[in-house]
Amino acid sequence: GASSGIGAAIAKQLAKEGCNLFLTGLGEKQLRETVDACEAINNVAVFWKESDFSDYSSIDEFIAYVKEIDVPIDLFVLNAGISQRAKAFDTDFETDKTIMQINYWSSVYLIKQFRNEILNSEHTSISVTTSLAGLFGFPLRTSYCSSKHALFGFFESMDLEYDNVSVTFLIPGRINTPISKSA
């Protein structure tokens, strides 16, 4: 989710640190703006491909693109996400599934596709963008909170299971980002 908001800010900060980047997100124009900004910051290599994390085939295309370039990955930043604005019974099940797909399942799926690379690495860091709403319930965000809770369960367990994997959770509170516009 590097097209805007927290993901774009993280990409720019990593570029300042001199990191070469693989970026993905929705909206080719917005993603290209993030790519250009990162390249201008520190002349880092930025590879990018627009991807829709609600669709496994789109995720697969991004993964194939990354693996084709064949460079070691030291840090995964899992940041794709969407939100909602409705009570639990007012949210149809398809919306619940879409939020879980993008916010939770896509991160689990992506990281598992790099299983061999991670298990064979000396050390891999994984940064997972969750939310304060992932720590407790929050009105009108039932599915969103659930998806963020699930990230904690999966990635904290992974961190405990593998000595060469370290997971950091990014837990922002209310931040003015475009995520609210697409809720």
N, C-alpha and C positions, 0 to 999 in steps of 0.2 A: 504494500500500500504506500508507494512513494510518490503518488501523483499530487498529493496535497497534505495539509495538516501536519500531524505529528510525524508521519512517514517522510515527508519532504524535509522537515526540520532535522530529523535523524540523519538522512542522507547527506545533507549539507554539513552537518557536524562531523560525520565520518570523513567526508572529503577534506575538511579542515585538518583532520588528523592524518591525512595522507593515505587513506584507505582507497584501494581500487574497489569498484562497486558493480554489482549486478542489481538493477532496479526493475521493478514491475509495478503495475497498478492499472487502474482504469482511466481512460481518457488520454489518447496519444498526445494531444496538444499539451495538457497539463504535465504529463510525464516527461515530455521533451523539455519543458521549462525547468523541471527539477534537474534533468540530465545536464542541460546547458549551465545552470547555476553551479552544479557540482564541479563540472569541468573547469569553469572559470575560477573557482575558489583556489584550487591547488594543482591544476593540470593533472588530475588523476585520470586513470582509465575508467570509463563508465560504460558498461554494457547494459542494454535495456531491451525489454520486450513487453508490450502491453499484454496483460493477462486478465482474464475474468475468473476469479477464484470461486465463483458459484458453479463452475464447469470444470470437471476433472480433466477433460481433454485439453482445455486451455492451460491448466496447470502443467499437464504433461508436456505440452509444447514449450513452456518456459523452462522446465527441468531439462529437456533435451537440449535446448539452446545453451543453458549453463554448462551442462556436461560436455557439450561439443567443444567449448572453449578450453576445457580441461585445465583449470588452475585450482590449486587447493583453496578451500574456503575455511577461514578461521572463525568467522562470525556469521550466524544467521540472525536476521532481524525479522521477526514475524509480526507484522503490523496490519495486515489487511483487516478491515472491519466495517460493519454497518450497524446502525442503531435502529430504534423503534420509538414510537410515541403512541402507546395504546395499552389499555388494561388487558390482563391475561385472557379473559373470555371474549374480549373484543378483537383479539388478534387471531386471524385464521391460522390453521395449522401449517399451511404452505409458507406463510411468513415466518413462523417458528423454525421450520426446516431450513429456509434460506439463511436466516441469521446464524443458525448453528453451522450450516455448511461453510459460510464465509468466515465467520469469527473463530470457529473451532476446528471443524473437520479439515478445512483446507490447510491449516497449519500442521496438523497431525499427518496428513497425507504427504505434504511437501517434505517434511523432515524425514519421514520414513523412506522416501525415495532416495535420500542421501545416506541410507543406512550404512552401506559398505564404506563410503568415504569417511563417515563419522567414526565408525568402529575401528578403522585402520589409521585414524589420525592420532597424533600424540595428545592434542587438546583441541576441542571445539567449544566455542561459546555460542549460546543461544539466548537471544534477547526476545522476550515475549511481551508485547503490549497488551496489557489487560486494562483494568479500570478499578477505581474505588468501588464501582457498582459490581465488581466481581468479588468483592469481599463481603457484601451483604445485599439484601434485597433493596430495590429502589422502585417507587411507583412509576408506572407507565413504561417500564423497561424490563418486563418479565423475561422475555427471550434473550435480550441483550445481557442481562445479569447472568442468566443460566450459561450462556456461551462463554462468558468471561470466568465464571466459576470453574467450568470444565477445563479451561486452559491451565488454571492453577493445579488442578488434580493431576492432569497428564504430565505436564512439564516438571512439576516438583518431584513427582515419582521418578521420571527419567533422570533428573539430576542426582537422585539418591542411588539409582541403579548402576550408573556408569561413572567410573573414576575419571575418565578423560573428557567428560561433558560437564560444563558448568552453565547453569541457567540463571539469567537475571530477569526479574519481572519489572516492567515499567508500569507503574500504577498511577496514571494521571487522574486528577479529579476533573472538575468541570473546566474545560478549556474551549475557547472559541475556535472551533475548527469546522470545516465543511461537512463533517460527519452528520451534523444535525440537519443539514439541508436535504440529505437523501434518506432520512429516517422514514 
